[in-house]
Amino acid sequence: MKHSILLALFCLAGLAQPRDMLIVDTHDDTTQNLLSPRFDLAQRHATGAIDIPRMREGGLGAIFFSIWMPGTVTGPRAVKDALVQIDLVRRQVRLHPRDLALATTAEEVRQAHAAGKIAVLMGVEGGHMIASDLAVLRTFYALGVRYMTLTHSVNDEWADSSTDKPAHSGLTDFGKQVVREMNRLGMMVDISHVSDKTFYDVLAITTAPPFASHSSCRALCDSPRNMTDDMIRALAAKGGVIQINYNTGFLSQEFRNAEKADPGLQRGIEAESQKRCGHDEGCQLIEMEKLTRALVAEGKLPRVDWTRIIDHIDHAVKLVGADHVGLGSDFDGANMPYGMEDASHLPQIAKALRERGYSDADIRNILGANTLRLMEQVRAAAGAVPAR
């Protein structure tokens, strides 16, 4: 009884969620930190956004670690590097069995949560990593990968990206085979990063609901990485979910305008981060965020507050309802808004939604239930799913 009263008081204060309000984050680039032998996920870090202590503090119940490398890394090397990252994620579960549990289904996520553990899942961010080989796709699935983003920031061999010059007019014939094979396996089709034409090609052929693992609303911030209102409606009509991205450049039109007005700022940030970190991608991402914040402090870039995340959630909900919106932070892979520097701040989202009049049922869906339902629908559409 005493525990229940305390939990209720914490929830009213916005400091925690009830246990049935499981938070699922569908996109985190923390895997890049795992590449460093010095990084310990069990320790609280002064930099970055994700570690076990801060996930615990923020009530993060399930995390999709992104398997990522630039789209310019292709062929056998891309496959090999992806396998290394998958192994590193799985290794974290072996190293920290009291805190982490590997999950590949919604039911396994719920079981991990009931056992007081954080569910660990994986998504491959970029179709270039399968090297145009469906056998590689099947191997990733067998190792626990449960979604693949069809492209990253450049086109791959069979699909156009939102931030590259069109080369394929959407999906090629092989790209359509990839989507069909993902449907057959029960792997979620992720349309974040893809061109608008690729998006609509996916909707035309997929037999399972697709989703956007980390995209926001183009009506509020005119980035090609974000989704138009029509795209959000079309995604929801197919049963899909838009997972709101926290990246300042996708949340704030003012921030995006400032970046576009002086492209040298971004080039300078990238060059300086590479100078400081060499080829350490995890280090580069952390340094880029530090450098960006320094420019904000100097008044060269506008400050973006974390409440912009709520604005994007609210916009999407008004378009399609609370059953088709979720969270895809891009933690450890992008510039976070002020007040959402790391996973420990996640309870603020539920508190802010309550203050805007959202019901507990709608908040529960946005925080994670919609993602679990999507996983179940994709799995059911596939029929019998091969065992791990």
VOVEX-953718 format. One record per residue (C-alpha): residue in one letter; x, y, z. Coordinates in nm, 3 decimals, decimal comma. Layout:
BEGIN
pt code->A px->X py->Y pz->Z;
...
//
This chain:
BEGIN
pt code->M px->0,000 py->0,000 pz->0,000;
pt code->K px->0,280 py->0,240 pz->0,096;
pt code->H px->0,460 py->0,169 pz->-0,233;
pt code->S px->0,139 py->0,233 pz->-0,431;
pt code->I px->0,080 py->0,566 pz->-0,259;
pt code->L px->0,437 py->0,680 pz->-0,325;
pt code->L px->0,416 py->0,573 pz->-0,691;
pt code->A px->0,091 py->0,766 pz->-0,732;
pt code->L px->0,250 py->1,078 pz->-0,580;
pt code->F px->0,548 py->1,051 pz->-0,812;
pt code->C px->0,317 py->1,014 pz->-1,113;
pt code->L px->0,113 py->1,317 pz->-1,013;
pt code->A px->0,436 py->1,514 pz->-0,987;
pt code->G px->0,532 py->1,401 pz->-1,337;
pt code->L px->0,844 py->1,228 pz->-1,204;
pt code->A px->0,755 py->0,874 pz->-1,312;
pt code->Q px->0,507 py->0,673 pz->-1,512;
pt code->P px->0,286 py->0,396 pz->-1,376;
pt code->R px->0,436 py->0,056 pz->-1,452;
pt code->D px->0,181 py->-0,013 pz->-1,726;
pt code->M px->0,293 py->0,306 pz->-1,909;
pt code->L px->0,590 py->0,137 pz->-2,070;
pt code->I px->0,813 py->0,376 pz->-2,265;
pt code->V px->0,944 py->0,238 pz->-2,594;
pt code->D px->1,204 py->0,436 pz->-2,790;
pt code->T px->1,236 py->0,310 pz->-3,146;
pt code->H px->1,562 py->0,479 pz->-3,242;
pt code->D px->1,885 py->0,534 pz->-3,046;
pt code->D px->2,235 py->0,561 pz->-3,191;
pt code->T px->2,409 py->0,453 pz->-2,869;
pt code->T px->2,553 py->0,154 pz->-3,058;
pt code->Q px->2,822 py->0,390 pz->-3,187;
pt code->N px->2,939 py->0,434 pz->-2,827;
pt code->L px->2,952 py->0,057 pz->-2,783;
pt code->L px->3,220 py->0,044 pz->-3,051;
pt code->S px->3,456 py->0,201 pz->-2,799;
pt code->P px->3,602 py->-0,052 pz->-2,551;
pt code->R px->3,612 py->0,229 pz->-2,295;
pt code->F px->3,235 py->0,276 pz->-2,291;
pt code->D px->3,047 py->0,096 pz->-2,013;
pt code->L px->2,669 py->0,101 pz->-2,055;
pt code->A px->2,627 py->0,023 pz->-1,685;
pt code->Q px->2,796 py->0,347 pz->-1,575;
pt code->R px->2,632 py->0,688 pz->-1,565;
pt code->H px->2,812 py->0,913 pz->-1,812;
pt code->A px->2,852 py->1,289 pz->-1,815;
pt code->T px->2,811 py->1,298 pz->-2,194;
pt code->G px->2,576 py->1,128 pz->-2,436;
pt code->A px->2,215 py->1,038 pz->-2,362;
pt code->I px->2,184 py->0,666 pz->-2,295;
pt code->D px->2,321 py->0,442 pz->-2,021;
pt code->I px->2,153 py->0,202 pz->-1,781;
pt code->P px->2,135 py->0,446 pz->-1,485;
pt code->R px->1,971 py->0,720 pz->-1,693;
pt code->M px->1,737 py->0,476 pz->-1,869;
pt code->R px->1,629 py->0,357 pz->-1,524;
pt code->E px->1,587 py->0,713 pz->-1,401;
pt code->G px->1,373 py->0,806 pz->-1,700;
pt code->G px->1,164 py->0,489 pz->-1,695;
pt code->L px->1,274 py->0,378 pz->-2,043;
pt code->G px->1,135 py->0,025 pz->-2,071;
pt code->A px->1,243 py->-0,074 pz->-2,423;
pt code->I px->1,510 py->0,062 pz->-2,654;
pt code->F px->1,585 py->-0,008 pz->-3,020;
pt code->F px->1,961 py->0,020 pz->-3,067;
pt code->S px->2,035 py->0,143 pz->-3,418;
pt code->I px->2,277 py->-0,056 pz->-3,632;
pt code->W px->2,423 py->0,224 pz->-3,841;
pt code->M px->2,708 py->0,333 pz->-4,063;
pt code->P px->2,718 py->0,597 pz->-4,339;
pt code->G px->2,550 py->0,501 pz->-4,664;
pt code->T px->2,886 py->0,540 pz->-4,836;
pt code->V px->3,001 py->0,220 pz->-4,662;
pt code->T px->2,868 py->-0,056 pz->-4,885;
pt code->G px->2,919 py->-0,415 pz->-4,997;
pt code->P px->3,089 py->-0,682 pz->-4,782;
pt code->R px->3,237 py->-0,422 pz->-4,545;
pt code->A px->2,889 py->-0,286 pz->-4,464;
pt code->V px->2,762 py->-0,637 pz->-4,389;
pt code->K px->3,064 py->-0,715 pz->-4,170;
pt code->D px->3,042 py->-0,388 pz->-3,977;
pt code->A px->2,669 py->-0,437 pz->-3,921;
pt code->L px->2,731 py->-0,786 pz->-3,782;
pt code->V px->2,993 py->-0,643 pz->-3,544;
pt code->Q px->2,741 py->-0,388 pz->-3,414;
pt code->I px->2,469 py->-0,651 pz->-3,374;
pt code->D px->2,712 py->-0,862 pz->-3,173;
pt code->L px->2,803 py->-0,564 pz->-2,953;
pt code->V px->2,436 py->-0,502 pz->-2,868;
pt code->R px->2,377 py->-0,867 pz->-2,786;
pt code->R px->2,695 py->-0,864 pz->-2,576;
pt code->Q px->2,553 py->-0,587 pz->-2,358;
pt code->V px->2,266 py->-0,818 pz->-2,263;
pt code->R px->2,514 py->-1,090 pz->-2,169;
pt code->L px->2,721 py->-0,844 pz->-1,963;
pt code->H px->2,424 py->-0,693 pz->-1,778;
pt code->P px->2,161 py->-0,967 pz->-1,736;
pt code->R px->2,013 py->-0,809 pz->-1,424;
pt code->D px->1,924 py->-0,492 pz->-1,614;
pt code->L px->1,880 py->-0,593 pz->-1,978;
pt code->A px->1,688 py->-0,858 pz->-2,171;
pt code->L px->1,703 py->-0,924 pz->-2,544;
pt code->A px->1,356 py->-0,894 pz->-2,699;
pt code->T px->1,227 py->-0,966 pz->-3,047;
pt code->T px->0,850 py->-0,960 pz->-2,987;
pt code->A px->0,604 py->-0,737 pz->-2,805;
pt code->E px->0,540 py->-1,018 pz->-2,556;
pt code->E px->0,912 py->-1,043 pz->-2,477;
pt code->V px->0,918 py->-0,667 pz->-2,417;
pt code->R px->0,632 py->-0,702 pz->-2,172;
pt code->Q px->0,801 py->-0,997 pz->-2,001;
pt code->A px->1,122 py->-0,799 pz->-1,960;
pt code->H px->0,928 py->-0,507 pz->-1,815;
pt code->A px->0,744 py->-0,733 pz->-1,572;
pt code->A px->1,081 py->-0,872 pz->-1,459;
pt code->G px->1,213 py->-0,520 pz->-1,396;
pt code->K px->1,449 py->-0,526 pz->-1,694;
pt code->I px->1,499 py->-0,297 pz->-1,993;
pt code->A px->1,409 py->-0,468 pz->-2,320;
pt code->V px->1,685 py->-0,444 pz->-2,582;
pt code->L px->1,586 py->-0,452 pz->-2,949;
pt code->M px->1,761 py->-0,365 pz->-3,275;
pt code->G px->1,690 py->-0,185 pz->-3,601;
pt code->V px->1,919 py->-0,161 pz->-3,905;
pt code->E px->1,935 py->0,202 pz->-4,021;
pt code->G px->1,998 py->0,178 pz->-4,392;
pt code->G px->1,928 py->-0,084 pz->-4,657;
pt code->H px->2,284 py->-0,049 pz->-4,790;
pt code->M px->2,390 py->-0,288 pz->-4,512;
pt code->I px->2,227 py->-0,591 pz->-4,677;
pt code->A px->2,449 py->-0,546 pz->-4,986;
pt code->S px->2,150 py->-0,621 pz->-5,213;
pt code->D px->2,129 py->-0,974 pz->-5,073;
pt code->L px->1,808 py->-1,106 pz->-4,920;
pt code->A px->2,007 py->-1,376 pz->-4,743;
pt code->V px->2,181 py->-1,103 pz->-4,544;
pt code->L px->1,841 py->-0,954 pz->-4,456;
pt code->R px->1,731 py->-1,295 pz->-4,328;
pt code->T px->2,053 py->-1,328 pz->-4,127;
pt code->F px->1,992 py->-0,993 pz->-3,960;
pt code->Y px->1,641 py->-1,104 pz->-3,871;
pt code->A px->1,768 py->-1,432 pz->-3,726;
pt code->L px->2,009 py->-1,233 pz->-3,505;
pt code->G px->1,723 py->-1,028 pz->-3,362;
pt code->V px->1,686 py->-0,725 pz->-3,589;
pt code->R px->1,320 py->-0,628 pz->-3,602;
pt code->Y px->1,315 py->-0,332 pz->-3,837;
pt code->M px->1,516 py->-0,194 pz->-4,125;
pt code->T px->1,520 py->0,167 pz->-4,243;
pt code->L px->1,517 py->0,132 pz->-4,621;
pt code->T px->1,773 py->0,410 pz->-4,679;
pt code->H px->1,989 py->0,642 pz->-4,478;
pt code->S px->2,093 py->0,992 pz->-4,596;
pt code->V px->2,202 py->0,881 pz->-4,944;
pt code->N px->2,036 py->0,652 pz->-5,195;
pt code->D px->2,119 py->0,284 pz->-5,177;
pt code->E px->2,121 py->0,046 pz->-5,474;
pt code->W px->1,744 py->-0,003 pz->-5,470;
pt code->A px->1,571 py->0,291 pz->-5,297;
pt code->D px->1,583 py->0,670 pz->-5,299;
pt code->S px->1,664 py->0,872 pz->-4,988;
pt code->S px->1,490 py->1,195 pz->-4,886;
pt code->T px->1,823 py->1,379 pz->-4,878;
pt code->D px->1,979 py->1,268 pz->-5,206;
pt code->K px->1,908 py->1,332 pz->-5,572;
pt code->P px->1,650 py->1,076 pz->-5,697;
pt code->A px->1,811 py->0,786 pz->-5,883;
pt code->H px->1,546 py->0,513 pz->-5,888;
pt code->S px->1,211 py->0,696 pz->-5,888;
pt code->G px->1,137 py->0,542 pz->-5,548;
pt code->L px->1,183 py->0,167 pz->-5,513;
pt code->T px->1,342 py->-0,049 pz->-5,779;
pt code->D px->1,202 py->-0,397 pz->-5,853;
pt code->F px->1,458 py->-0,539 pz->-5,612;
pt code->G px->1,355 py->-0,282 pz->-5,353;
pt code->K px->1,001 py->-0,410 pz->-5,378;
pt code->Q px->1,136 py->-0,763 pz->-5,322;
pt code->V px->1,305 py->-0,637 pz->-5,007;
pt code->V px->0,978 py->-0,500 pz->-4,870;
pt code->R px->0,795 py->-0,823 pz->-4,953;
pt code->E px->1,066 py->-1,029 pz->-4,781;
pt code->M px->1,048 py->-0,807 pz->-4,474;
pt code->N px->0,672 py->-0,862 pz->-4,469;
pt code->R px->0,725 py->-1,238 pz->-4,494;
pt code->L px->0,979 py->-1,241 pz->-4,212;
pt code->G px->0,780 py->-1,015 pz->-3,982;
pt code->M px->1,037 py->-0,735 pz->-3,991;
pt code->M px->0,898 py->-0,382 pz->-3,964;
pt code->V px->0,947 py->-0,164 pz->-4,272;
pt code->D px->1,087 py->0,172 pz->-4,163;
pt code->I px->1,024 py->0,466 pz->-4,395;
pt code->S px->1,224 py->0,729 pz->-4,204;
pt code->H px->1,492 py->0,878 pz->-4,432;
pt code->V px->1,325 py->0,764 pz->-4,756;
pt code->S px->1,207 py->0,995 pz->-5,033;
pt code->D px->0,838 py->1,076 pz->-5,064;
pt code->K px->0,816 py->0,859 pz->-5,377;
pt code->T px->0,981 py->0,566 pz->-5,196;
pt code->F px->0,732 py->0,611 pz->-4,912;
pt code->Y px->0,432 py->0,585 pz->-5,142;
pt code->D px->0,586 py->0,289 pz->-5,326;
pt code->V px->0,614 py->0,110 pz->-4,989;
pt code->L px->0,251 py->0,183 pz->-4,904;
pt code->A px->0,142 py->0,040 pz->-5,240;
pt code->I px->0,303 py->-0,301 pz->-5,186;
pt code->T px->0,343 py->-0,370 pz->-4,814;
pt code->T px->0,105 py->-0,621 pz->-4,658;
pt code->A px->0,191 py->-0,514 pz->-4,303;
pt code->P px->0,178 py->-0,170 pz->-4,141;
pt code->P px->0,502 py->0,026 pz->-4,197;
pt code->F px->0,630 py->0,290 pz->-3,958;
pt code->A px->0,862 py->0,589 pz->-3,930;
pt code->S px->1,113 py->0,503 pz->-3,658;
pt code->H px->1,236 py->0,863 pz->-3,609;
pt code->S px->1,060 py->1,133 pz->-3,810;
pt code->S px->0,868 py->1,445 pz->-3,718;
pt code->C px->0,609 py->1,671 pz->-3,885;
pt code->R px->0,699 py->1,869 pz->-4,197;
pt code->A px->0,413 py->2,113 pz->-4,135;
pt code->L px->0,601 py->2,237 pz->-3,826;
pt code->C px->0,955 py->2,205 pz->-3,962;
pt code->D px->1,005 py->2,191 pz->-4,338;
pt code->S px->1,273 py->1,923 pz->-4,357;
pt code->P px->1,261 py->1,645 pz->-4,619;
pt code->R px->1,334 py->1,407 pz->-4,329;
pt code->N px->0,995 py->1,492 pz->-4,181;
pt code->M px->0,656 py->1,369 pz->-4,299;
pt code->T px->0,388 py->1,581 pz->-4,464;
pt code->D px->0,037 py->1,579 pz->-4,324;
pt code->D px->-0,077 py->1,369 pz->-4,621;
pt code->M px->0,200 py->1,117 pz->-4,556;
pt code->I px->0,109 py->1,093 pz->-4,187;
pt code->R px->-0,255 py->1,032 pz->-4,279;
pt code->A px->-0,157 py->0,769 pz->-4,537;
pt code->L px->0,072 py->0,595 pz->-4,288;
pt code->A px->-0,203 py->0,583 pz->-4,027;
pt code->A px->-0,456 py->0,456 pz->-4,281;
pt code->K px->-0,222 py->0,160 pz->-4,335;
pt code->G px->-0,209 py->0,101 pz->-3,959;
pt code->G px->0,137 py->0,255 pz->-3,916;
pt code->V px->0,291 py->0,479 pz->-3,651;
pt code->I px->0,500 py->0,796 pz->-3,674;
pt code->Q px->0,767 py->0,800 pz->-3,402;
pt code->I px->0,854 py->1,162 pz->-3,324;
pt code->N px->1,223 py->1,253 pz->-3,358;
pt code->Y px->1,376 py->1,491 pz->-3,098;
pt code->N px->1,647 py->1,635 pz->-3,327;
pt code->T px->1,639 py->2,015 pz->-3,307;
pt code->G px->1,683 py->2,041 pz->-3,684;
pt code->F px->1,361 py->1,844 pz->-3,733;
pt code->L px->1,164 py->2,015 pz->-3,453;
pt code->S px->1,226 py->2,385 pz->-3,512;
pt code->Q px->1,179 py->2,582 pz->-3,833;
pt code->E px->1,380 py->2,866 pz->-3,680;
pt code->F px->1,675 py->2,633 pz->-3,619;
pt code->R px->1,652 py->2,490 pz->-3,969;
pt code->N px->1,636 py->2,840 pz->-4,122;
pt code->A px->1,947 py->2,943 pz->-3,932;
pt code->E px->2,136 py->2,634 pz->-4,053;
pt code->K px->2,031 py->2,695 pz->-4,414;
pt code->A px->2,125 py->3,065 pz->-4,392;
pt code->D px->2,483 py->2,975 pz->-4,301;
pt code->P px->2,578 py->2,628 pz->-4,432;
pt code->G px->2,934 py->2,691 pz->-4,317;
pt code->L px->2,825 py->2,649 pz->-3,956;
pt code->Q px->2,734 py->2,285 pz->-4,007;
pt code->R px->3,042 py->2,216 pz->-4,217;
pt code->G px->3,256 py->2,370 pz->-3,945;
pt code->I px->3,091 py->2,157 pz->-3,676;
pt code->E px->3,150 py->1,841 pz->-3,877;
pt code->A px->3,512 py->1,928 pz->-3,954;
pt code->E px->3,595 py->2,016 pz->-3,594;
pt code->S px->3,429 py->1,702 pz->-3,456;
pt code->Q px->3,631 py->1,488 pz->-3,699;
pt code->K px->3,948 py->1,673 pz->-3,598;
pt code->R px->3,882 py->1,598 pz->-3,231;
pt code->C px->3,763 py->1,239 pz->-3,271;
pt code->G px->3,914 py->1,095 pz->-3,584;
pt code->H px->3,705 py->0,801 pz->-3,708;
pt code->D px->3,527 py->0,745 pz->-3,373;
pt code->E px->3,163 py->0,800 pz->-3,480;
pt code->G px->3,029 py->0,796 pz->-3,123;
pt code->C px->3,277 py->1,062 pz->-3,018;
pt code->Q px->3,198 py->1,269 pz->-3,328;
pt code->L px->2,825 py->1,271 pz->-3,250;
pt code->I px->2,887 py->1,386 pz->-2,891;
pt code->E px->3,130 py->1,658 pz->-3,003;
pt code->M px->2,889 py->1,781 pz->-3,271;
pt code->E px->2,622 py->1,835 pz->-3,007;
pt code->K px->2,869 py->2,021 pz->-2,782;
pt code->L px->2,978 py->2,243 pz->-3,071;
pt code->T px->2,617 py->2,313 pz->-3,169;
pt code->R px->2,534 py->2,420 pz->-2,814;
pt code->A px->2,834 py->2,650 pz->-2,814;
pt code->L px->2,695 py->2,820 pz->-3,125;
pt code->V px->2,358 py->2,854 pz->-2,951;
pt code->A px->2,531 py->3,019 pz->-2,655;
pt code->E px->2,701 py->3,261 pz->-2,897;
pt code->G px->2,365 py->3,348 pz->-3,054;
pt code->K px->2,457 py->3,201 pz->-3,393;
pt code->L px->2,187 py->2,932 pz->-3,370;
pt code->P px->1,849 py->2,960 pz->-3,193;
pt code->R px->1,778 py->2,775 pz->-2,869;
pt code->V px->1,520 py->2,496 pz->-2,912;
pt code->D px->1,320 py->2,389 pz->-2,607;
pt code->W px->1,215 py->2,027 pz->-2,545;
pt code->T px->0,846 py->2,124 pz->-2,554;
pt code->R px->0,874 py->2,133 pz->-2,935;
pt code->I px->0,861 py->1,752 pz->-2,910;
pt code->I px->0,515 py->1,786 pz->-2,757;
pt code->D px->0,410 py->2,023 pz->-3,035;
pt code->H px->0,497 py->1,759 pz->-3,297;
pt code->I px->0,320 py->1,485 pz->-3,102;
pt code->D px->0,017 py->1,708 pz->-3,070;
pt code->H px->0,015 py->1,794 pz->-3,440;
pt code->A px->0,030 py->1,429 pz->-3,545;
pt code->V px->-0,239 py->1,329 pz->-3,294;
pt code->K px->-0,472 py->1,598 pz->-3,426;
pt code->L px->-0,422 py->1,456 pz->-3,776;
pt code->V px->-0,461 py->1,082 pz->-3,709;
pt code->G px->-0,537 py->1,022 pz->-3,341;
pt code->A px->-0,324 py->0,901 pz->-3,052;
pt code->D px->-0,316 py->0,541 pz->-3,182;
pt code->H px->-0,064 py->0,626 pz->-3,455;
pt code->V px->0,202 py->0,830 pz->-3,273;
pt code->G px->0,507 py->0,718 pz->-3,074;
pt code->L px->0,861 py->0,813 pz->-2,970;
pt code->G px->1,180 py->0,775 pz->-3,174;
pt code->S px->1,424 py->1,006 pz->-3,000;
pt code->D px->1,746 py->0,976 pz->-3,206;
pt code->F px->1,933 py->0,996 pz->-2,873;
pt code->D px->2,312 py->0,979 pz->-2,919;
pt code->G px->2,269 py->1,051 pz->-3,288;
pt code->A px->2,145 py->1,410 pz->-3,310;
pt code->N px->2,128 py->1,747 pz->-3,139;
pt code->M px->1,881 py->1,725 pz->-2,853;
pt code->P px->1,663 py->2,021 pz->-2,749;
pt code->Y px->1,725 py->2,195 pz->-2,419;
pt code->G px->1,558 py->2,005 pz->-2,136;
pt code->M px->1,572 py->1,667 pz->-2,318;
pt code->E px->1,945 py->1,607 pz->-2,305;
pt code->D px->1,918 py->1,241 pz->-2,212;
pt code->A px->1,683 py->0,956 pz->-2,121;
pt code->S px->1,643 py->1,074 pz->-1,762;
pt code->H px->1,413 py->1,352 pz->-1,887;
pt code->L px->1,156 py->1,121 pz->-2,048;
pt code->P px->0,895 py->1,155 pz->-1,768;
pt code->Q px->0,849 py->1,517 pz->-1,876;
pt code->I px->0,671 py->1,396 pz->-2,190;
pt code->A px->0,392 py->1,223 pz->-2,000;
pt code->K px->0,359 py->1,521 pz->-1,766;
pt code->A px->0,335 py->1,767 pz->-2,057;
pt code->L px->0,076 py->1,554 pz->-2,235;
pt code->R px->-0,135 py->1,539 pz->-1,919;
pt code->E px->-0,115 py->1,917 pz->-1,895;
pt code->R px->-0,247 py->1,940 pz->-2,252;
pt code->G px->-0,546 py->1,727 pz->-2,158;
pt code->Y px->-0,440 py->1,386 pz->-2,288;
pt code->S px->-0,600 py->1,086 pz->-2,119;
pt code->D px->-0,388 py->0,821 pz->-1,949;
pt code->A px->-0,496 py->0,577 pz->-2,223;
pt code->D px->-0,369 py->0,809 pz->-2,498;
pt code->I px->-0,045 py->0,877 pz->-2,311;
pt code->R px->0,008 py->0,505 pz->-2,261;
pt code->N px->-0,035 py->0,449 pz->-2,635;
pt code->I px->0,204 py->0,729 pz->-2,735;
pt code->L px->0,474 py->0,626 pz->-2,487;
pt code->G px->0,491 py->0,269 pz->-2,612;
pt code->A px->0,169 py->0,072 pz->-2,651;
pt code->N px->0,129 py->0,178 pz->-3,014;
pt code->T px->0,475 py->0,040 pz->-3,095;
pt code->L px->0,401 py->-0,292 pz->-2,926;
pt code->R px->0,073 py->-0,319 pz->-3,114;
pt code->L px->0,254 py->-0,247 pz->-3,440;
pt code->M px->0,507 py->-0,520 pz->-3,366;
pt code->E px->0,225 py->-0,765 pz->-3,304;
pt code->Q px->0,046 py->-0,669 pz->-3,625;
pt code->V px->0,362 py->-0,706 pz->-3,836;
pt code->R px->0,433 py->-1,044 pz->-3,676;
pt code->A px->0,075 py->-1,163 pz->-3,729;
pt code->A px->0,081 py->-1,054 pz->-4,094;
pt code->A px->0,391 py->-1,266 pz->-4,146;
pt code->G px->0,224 py->-1,580 pz->-4,016;
pt code->A px->0,465 py->-1,827 pz->-3,858;
pt code->V px->0,782 py->-1,644 pz->-3,754;
pt code->P px->1,111 py->-1,841 pz->-3,751;
pt code->A px->1,253 py->-1,902 pz->-3,405;
pt code->R px->1,561 py->-1,709 pz->-3,296;
//
